[in-house]
Structure formats: structure tokens, C-alpha cells
Amino acid sequence: MNPLRACVKLELMEITWLGYSCFRLKGKQTTIVTDPCPPDLGYSLGKLTADIVTVSHQHPGHSYIQGVVGEPKVLTGPGEYEIGGVLTLGLQSYHDSEHGAQRGQNTIFVFEIDDVVICHLGDLGHALVAEQIAKINSADVLLVPVGGVSTIDAAHAAEIVRRVEPKIVIPMHYKTLVLKRELAPVDLFLKEMGVKEAVPQPKLTVNKTSLPLTLQVVLLG
């Protein structure tokens, strides 16, 4: 074995889906929690800590900040941020297809953490325009809502995936056995993406060098 190679430890970041639109993104120095959800939705966050918490919009299912212990920096809107070595871009979008007239605004967050770019679309409710696509098409990993009702549905989500062209797409905000809300199941999105069978895995570990060469749909659960 090459002794130099033996000393090199490839750092992997962890992506864990905690339910609804909530993820934990754990890098080597910084942990991010997106859209923390309250227990009355059916999911339990456990004892969750983070350095950064992002809230795509102020609806109760996405802004349960008190569920994250410690003193994280909370990001709630558009802007450019650098915290703990993580570059974060917040982009304005809408929760509906009528420029927010029905459900208000939504913030898309793009994170660059340990050289991996992750885009969380929040509760996006409309097709993205070319300017928005241009700002997120650097994403290696795309976290996309697929359950319809209050966000884009499976077909619109698949179209966004085709336009953004990430290496990995992870669906979120869909009906599960524990969710106490009516949304479409993830199966519709998997069908749109041509995935015949997907086995949920507890977490995804990834770094820049381990990204797949072609699009991979990853189901977390």
C-alpha cells in the first residue's frame, strides 16, 4: 500500500432526511438543518443540533426553529452568507404559481459545503425561469419537493431536474405512512424519472470525487 495514500482520509459529508422538507447536512466542520418541522406533522427530529438553520418560508411545518438546540444562525430569506466555511445563497421564489398571491414567498437555498453544492428548493410552487436555473445549475445535489398540493407536483419536479442537471436528486415533501398531511406519494415522481424501484437508505454520504457521472435518484427514509 502506498503510505502516502494510506494517510489520506477522504472526508464525506452526510445528508440525512428527517421528514417533510427537513434535512441535516453534516460537513466536516459545519452542520446545516433545513426547514425544521414540528412533531405534530408526524416526524420526530430528536435532539438536533446545527450551526445553521434555514427556513424557506414561515409556515409552521417549515419553521420549527425551537426543535434545534444550541444557538444556530437562522437564515430566513434571500441573500449571500458565509458561515463556518459554508457559502450559502438564498434566492427569492414563490410558494405558488401566482407570484405569491396564494401562499406567499419561498426561498431557495444553495449551499457550498466541503466542495459539494446542494440546492434545497423549499416549498417551490412554480416553474423556474431561466435566470433562476442559471443560479442553481451548479448544484451537485438537488433536494426537490414532489408531493404537489402546496408545491410543484411530480411532473413539474422532474422537469426542473432535467433543466438543472444535478448529479444526485433527492425527493422530499411527499406522503409517507407517518405524515399527518395529504400529499401525493413519492412513487409518482419515481415514475416520472424512470425509476422502477428505489430502496430507501438512512443517509447519503458523498464528496466531490464520489459523485456519480450520470443522474442518480436517491430515496432517503
Steps between C-alpha positions, in 0.01 A plus 500: 500500500623847419575660843403843375167369377443324831528832680239670283153486649225593259252716688138413427210726581174346620153581373218372721130552432310564822155520337292744296752763374743462790854378436819493701807581289805408704836617373840457659467830688145625461152349532194646327134421571244600237132574567467339847153349541288471817409163657129546426577422134594148604881526489737515796818702466652357817773704668610697198793741498623723218721796421260630233122467468323607181129576474361514148179668619323569826233231485491289821610178328826662386601736780518296821824668604446409867550138400872569441704540818793734548538840339500442124509784250151514349462599133150590389527684171695591187862608527860383499644355819830346614483314830738234628669465164168439324395734219121535484290675238132572565287560191152647497225288352132436572287245679245501217471568129348846552808686627413431862140619485370176651771375737770765508871489427749214514878507527717255309829434681822396326783378726863439416619268775828308479516564122157345444218731383155416635179678400188483720197625307279547808128510428541610140163543332584596142719428201840668516599766250832490315664750737417283801621185326830672423554570871438143615631288212833464677325273751647154541209393720142626454241468779163536330137497623290248308171455689292770334199659675697794645815467283596391151385149415696199374491602132616856568769373737634264234510785247705714741740209554549471123574871473735524799686176418632413848703186568264387777135584562328429831119537518332658803160631613288199405254266672641240739338263750565738789428835336181658629431688177364402164763513228571281199734203562856495370415221253364752249832684491699179470285403201559841339874444544485151352595333829327163531618419850671705770600367840509771770832544674552667840750757376715596204875550541670683219793718401605669179693200372227245579225675305349279226576573136131483405185606683410286800170513687555431870211420732564569868288374785 
